[in-house]
Amino acid sequence: IGSVLTTNPSVLVLDEPTSALDPGAAEEVLAAIQRLVFDLGLTVLMAEHRLERVVQYADRLVVIENDGSVSHGDPAQLLATAPVAPPVVELGRRLHLDPLPLSVRDARRATAPWRRELLAQPESTSTRPAQPTPSPAPVGAINHLSVLYGKFAAVADLTTEIRPGEIVALMGRNGAGKSTLLNTLVGLRKADIGSVRVGPNSDDPFGMPGCELLARVGLVPQEAADMLYAQTVTDECSAADHDSQATAGTVRALLERFAPGIDDQTHPRDLSEGQRLCLVLAIVLSAKPPLLLLDEPTRGLDYPGKRNFTAVLQQLARDGHGIVMATHDVELVATTATRVLIIADGELVADGPTAEVVVSSPMFAPQISKVLRPTSLLTVEQAVTAIDVAQAL
């Protein structure tokens, strides 16, 4: 942004400026942009899928539909009838608030009566999500792991386990060590101190032959397209079947399950972000790894794509996969994760059930948690259910 501003433009165009940023860094960037608007009279045009981060700053909202039609106007008026909306707006719609809140601050003021009702009820009305009862045998085990770059510890003395059926969210600021931890779990980086074990036989992934490793742990990287090389979806699926020694048609069947209706002759890089993610996910899962790792899986996804991906992730957990996802998407964590790990400067500073960890962390709390604090509610559905129960008593 700074380099662009050296030309003293009157209009600044930004394409998803916060998609790769942690919540704290995103707030800093958006605050800086807001100062540019107020202090310099700059006009900012921003394309962004993460409406929950930016809509409170917008003077106007432009919505482009799949058919190319365009609607624009006041953000609250457009979001009142939009098919998708940020959690605070969706909560306002469900509670028939007028005007609709666009920020956590506005939503807290508007929902004060409901918050008092919730706090007057026993804890059971908070609809705290039930935690799964996972298998006792872990699919991934990390024991006093340290990963060093010279004298710098990217991961420092970290210990945890991942069990079948868990969806574990790995959170932390940019540079905290999340990607290094995933790379060590998938065998791309050797443990300098401690150990990493994956699969039912607790094998060390580092140096393991490719086919054996694929059957124990799979990684979907930040840039899913980096794993796509063929000219058509069919060729990509066939190559993946061969590489993973899977039965012919395995990857194509998985892709149809995750994202039905994709044409066989489509070039993989012509697919949408969500379709590419599903294709790479199908490729990784063709070897049936019990441990699945995802690095920023919802980066660049729109709301429908994220909703579809969330359903896929939850089904994979029900199928028995242990899942670890490094993410800055606090709303994805609220709806999907069963456990949260927070890393700071390579050290594990929190590890526990999602509701307990994110509610106690202002930076990583979802919007509904901030609006209805100090309850343990995380999502719109949980909030509406709890309010209905409280009003019925």
Secondary structure, DSSP 8 states (H G I E B T S, - for coil): -HHHHTT--SEEEEESTTTTS-HHHHHHHHHHHHHHHHHH--EEEEE-S-HHHHGGG-S-EEEE-TTS-EEEE-HHHHHTT-S---HHHHHHHHTT-SS---SHHHHHHHTHHHHHHHHTS-GGGG---------SS-SEEEEEEEEEETTEEEEEEEEEEE-TT-EEEEE-STTSSHHHHHHHHTTSS--SEEEEEETTTTB--TT--HHHHHTTEEEE-SSGGGG--SSSHHHHHHHHHHHTT--TTHHHHHHHHHSTT--TTS-GGGS-HHHHHHHHHHHHHTT--SEEEEESTTTT--HHHHHHHHHHHHHHHHTT-EEEEE---HHHHHHH-SEEEEEETTEEEEEEEHHHHHHT-TTT--HHHHHSTTS---SHHHHHHHHHHHHH-
